[in-house]
Amino acid sequence: MSESPPPFLPPTSLTGALDDLRTALTDLKPTGQHGFEGLLARVLSTISGQDFRLAKSGLQFGKDGETLASTSPHISFEAKLYTGDIPATEVHGKITQLIGSSAPPDIWVLGATVEAGTQLLDPMQSAAEKNGIAILVLDW
């Protein structure tokens, strides 16, 4: 009779696995199909069942990638590959751009390799909700 695997990883194994994951993520390029943006687009595509397109470099109006505006729900995302704090003004500016865009998304996803604290999220969520945009945060 074979022994079944433990229901969870022991803390030392979990810590090592998380360290390896963090290293793998921060070793990616921040942009492009083979970078953090591309990884986040593939993850969101798998979760939502929708295709995502990456934005080209330049003015992106708060969207590193998105589904087609005609799809429902219309989802866009911002990918932040950082090892330090996320500058609040940078993310808050993205929300302002989304709200002012001609086709704001139904859902905006912030994917970040660091923790996004409540000081960053509270004003962002409040502004987005007042304008009919739901926010999903996938942070470390």
N, C-alpha and C positions, 0 to 999 in steps of 0.2 A: 504494500500500500504506500503510495507516494504521499509525501507531506505537502500540504497546500502552502502557497506563499503567504507571508504575513499580510494582514489587511492594510498595512501602511508601511512606509519606509522608516527605518530607525532614524532618529534625529541626525546622526552623523552622515548617513547616506543622503538624506534629504538636503542637508546643508551643502554637501558636496555637489549634488545634482543641480541645486539652485545656483551655486557659484559657477558651475560649468555653463549653465544656460545664460546667465548674465554675461559671462565672457564671450560666448558665441554671439549674443545680440549686439554687444558693444563693439565687436570686431567687424560687424557688417558696415558697409558704406551707408551713410544716412539716406541717400536718395537712389532712385532708379529701380528697375525691375529686380535686380539682384541685391538690392540694399534693404534697409529696414522698411522703406515705403512699400517695396514689392512684397516683402514678407507679410506686412499688415494687410495689403490688398488681397493676398491669397487666403489669409486666415478669415477675413471678413467675407470673402466670396464663398468659402466653404460653409461658414455659419449661416449666411443669408440666402445662399443659392442664387445670387446675382453676380454678374460680371462687373468688375471694377476696372476703371481706366485711371492711369496716373496722369497728373498734370505735368506739363512741360515746365522747365525752369522759368523763372520770371514771376510776374504778378499772378498769384494763384487764388486770390480772394478767400483765403482761409481753408483751401482744399488741396491737399496733396494728391488726392484721388477721390473718385466718386462713381456711383452708378449713373446710368443715363437718367436725365431729369424726368423722362416720361415713365420710368419704372416706379412701382409703388411697393414699399416705401423708397423714396429717394434718399440715399445714404451718401454722405461724404465723410472723409476722415483727414486728420492731421497726424503725421507721424513725427514724434520727437525723440531722437536718439541722443540722450544726454548722459553724462556721468555725474553732473552736478545739478543744482536746482534749475527748474524750468523758469525762465524769466516771465513773471506775471504779465508784464506789458505786452509781451510777444503773443501769448495765448489770448489775452483779452482783446487784442487788436484783431485776431482771427475771427472772433465772435462778431465784432463790429462789422467786419467785411462780409461775413455770412448774412447778417441781418440786412445789410444794404444791397445784397446781390439780387439780380433779376430772377434767379431761381434758387432760393434758399432750400436746403435739404429738409426733409422731415426729421432725420436723425443725423447728428454729427458725432463722430467718434474721435476721441483723443487717445492715441496710443503712445505711451511713453515708457522709456526704459528706466525711469526713476519714479519715485512716489510723487503724486500730485496732491498736495495738502489742501485742506479746507480753505485756507486763505486764497488759494488760486481758484478753487472750484466754485465756491459760493457765489461770488459776483457773476461769474461766467454762466452758471446754471440759471441764475435769476434772470439775466438779460435774455438768454436763449429761450427760456420757458415763456417769457412775456411776448415773445415773437413767434411762438408755435414750433420751436425747434427742440426736440428731445436730445439729450446728451448721454452718451455712453462713454465712460472712462475706463480704459484698459491700461492701468499703470503698474509699475513694479510693486 
